[in-house]
Amino acid sequence: MRINVTRSSMPSFEEYCEQIRDLWDSRWLTNNGSKVQALQSQLSDYLHAPQVELFTNGHMALEALLAAMNLKGEVITTPFTFASTTHAIVRKGLTPVFADIRADDYTIDADQVESLITDKTCAILPVHVYGRLCDVKKLDEISRRYNIPVIYDAAHAFGVSKNGVAAAQFGLASMFSFHATKVYHTIEGGAIATGSAELAQKLALERNYGITGPEDVITVGGNAKMNEFQAAMGLCNLRHIAQDIADRKAVHAAYMAQLSGLESVVLPKSQAGVESNYAYFPVVFESREVRDAVCAALLEEGVYARKYFYPLITDFECYRGMPGFDSSRTPVAQRISDGVVTLPMYPGLAEEDIALISSVIRRVVRHG
Ligand SMILES: *Cc1c(COP(=O)(O)O)cnc(C)c1O
């Protein structure tokens, strides 16, 4: 038996076949087809975002966003994230500047963000880690005070809201990932949600070579279009998202019941007013040794947990020796990264699997 850290949600085979059937008549497979257009409109409603631009994946969406904003200089961000966030900044010729994270929810420390602002700062790129929201209020105040745009890596925040305000409504723009491992997916896919029609137009150019007409190419864009089969999967999965998130919430509650009361084990805390999507179940142990012992013991039982996010971006081999990439400057991120493991989390994860995983953790923590 093998329990993976995630399992992709899928519609029934019949539901997907029904959704793609008319593609055999139209033969319109990509380039802003009817399914991409339908998905764009439905996601605009779901995310409460006036503009949603779809992409072939979240990473290319993020790169397109940085390009469309025509940024130059430093981008303040977090080292406690997936490779994509920093890679996008670096690949677009910008300089990442790393702020530490908060010890309670692992999102960027807004006070540190403010202290890192210089005359070179052109944007702030925080991450809504594990489906929990950043301190959006404070980041918004900083954005206004210094006139620096905040753009969110919201790859983990699909369907998350705070006091009724959806994640996509914070900041100038938010990137969502629809990768197969995410709460909501289009196999591979992604989007930028924004309130700015002008930015949306530029994003569309970045996505399709800067082409505006049969004989007109006005910017040096790339190719990052979502195709019709991706959009069809998205249209199906969107019908089941409420149930999927409810099922995740039940898994979350079961873990909490099984693991609460264990000394020196930090379980995810809920945030006041935030309706989470329960994207991940991160558990933080007191040291890297204990964390690694837990992972090894789980593996023996066929449980594939993940050290997400370990190592920190600032410890990646590709960035070794680069100025500014120094994990000792973000000690909280370093400590959380050393102690964290994300447990298997997906709709329908069986009660007995949750019980097994929890008993392995209890055994290792109590007896080493
Ligand atoms: C998944 C993810 C991305 C990249 O999204 P893709 O769709 O896989 O390209 C970016 N940032 C974070 C935090 C992610 O988890």
PDBQT file of the ligand as one rigid body, heavy atoms in Angstrom, charges set to zero:
ROOT
HETATM    1  C1  LIG A 401       2.569  25.168  -7.564  1.00  0.00    +0.000 C 
HETATM    2  C2  LIG A 401       3.173  26.479  -7.187  1.00  0.00    +0.000 A 
HETATM    3  C3  LIG A 401       3.640  27.399  -8.136  1.00  0.00    +0.000 A 
HETATM    4  C4  LIG A 401       3.766  27.089  -9.612  1.00  0.00    +0.000 C 
HETATM    5  O1  LIG A 401       2.619  26.680 -10.231  1.00  0.00    +0.000 OA
HETATM    6  P1  LIG A 401       2.669  25.692 -11.496  1.00  0.00    +0.000 P 
HETATM    7  O2  LIG A 401       1.254  25.706 -11.973  1.00  0.00    +0.000 OA
HETATM    8  O3  LIG A 401       3.102  24.360 -11.007  1.00  0.00    +0.000 OA
HETATM    9  O4  LIG A 401       3.597  26.272 -12.497  1.00  0.00    +0.000 OA
HETATM   10  C5  LIG A 401       4.092  28.620  -7.691  1.00  0.00    +0.000 A 
HETATM   11  N1  LIG A 401       4.132  28.938  -6.391  1.00  0.00    +0.000 NA
HETATM   12  C6  LIG A 401       3.724  28.073  -5.433  1.00  0.00    +0.000 A 
HETATM   13  C7  LIG A 401       3.768  28.496  -3.995  1.00  0.00    +0.000 C 
HETATM   14  C8  LIG A 401       3.252  26.807  -5.794  1.00  0.00    +0.000 A 
HETATM   15  O5  LIG A 401       2.899  25.941  -4.842  1.00  0.00    +0.000 OA
ENDROOT
TORSDOF 0
